[in-house]
Amino acid sequence: MTRVTEFVMGFPILLFIIAIGFTISDRLQQITLGGHLAHGVIALVVIIGLFSWFYPARVVRAQVLTLRGSEFVEAARMIGASDARIIRKHLLPHVVGTIIIYATLMIATTIFLEAALSFLNVGISLPDASWGNLIAQNYGTLLHPGPALPEGGAPKSHTAFWATLFPSIGIFVSILGFNLLGESVRRAIDPEGRA
């Protein structure tokens, strides 16, 4: 499993996701769970889910391998505790903090990835709103020429920067908020900074 993880992590993930997204997203775009979800949400869930578990798996695996040789695990093994009990009672309480911290950081990464995929028309498509497709629809309006003057003079240019500025600010604030949440959770779980 580790070799598979390392092999897949060697690919440029965004390009790999886009290639797979264009091949399977047409079939997944139509799945809306009875109209409760927008077109493309299931495609995003499947695509992001397939490619976002590698890094948390490696982090948790490294921590479990470190804890596996600990004295309390050896003591539990010596008194006859099963592997399931050792995992549930001894390893999981030590790993759950790392999982929570990594989950908050992965939310920020997933927000950015969803916006990038929707921008590239792999995820949620119009008329359903997504920060990515709002930016994709309006990024050409940052600076475009205005109407020509009646006397044939040079056209004035005007900006419509708000069409891309507000979704971009929304992405920035969300990612910053979840990163700060992850940092504060890390400090609350491990105030001495060991994690």
Number of C-alpha atoms within 10 A of each C-alpha: 6 10 8 10 15 13 10 13 13 9 11 9 13 13 10 13 20 18 13 13 21 14 12 14 22 15 11 19 19 15 17 15 10 6 9 8 12 18 22 25 20 20 23 24 14 15 22 17 12 11 16 15 12 16 15 15 14 14 14 17 14 12 16 17 11 10 17 16 10 11 10 14 18 15 11 16 14 9 8 11 15 11 12 10 14 18 17 11 14 16 19 15 11 14 17 13 17 19 16 15 20 20 15 21 20 20 16 22 15 18 17 18 19 23 24 20 21 24 20 16 19 27 31 26 20 15 10 12 12 18 23 26 26 22 21 18 14 15 16 13 16 14 12 12 12 12 11 12 10 8 6 7 8 12 12 11 11 13 12 14 14 14 18 20 15 14 18 17 13 12 18 14 13 16 21 14 15 19 20 15 16 21 16 14 18 21 15 12 17 13 11 9 9 8 12
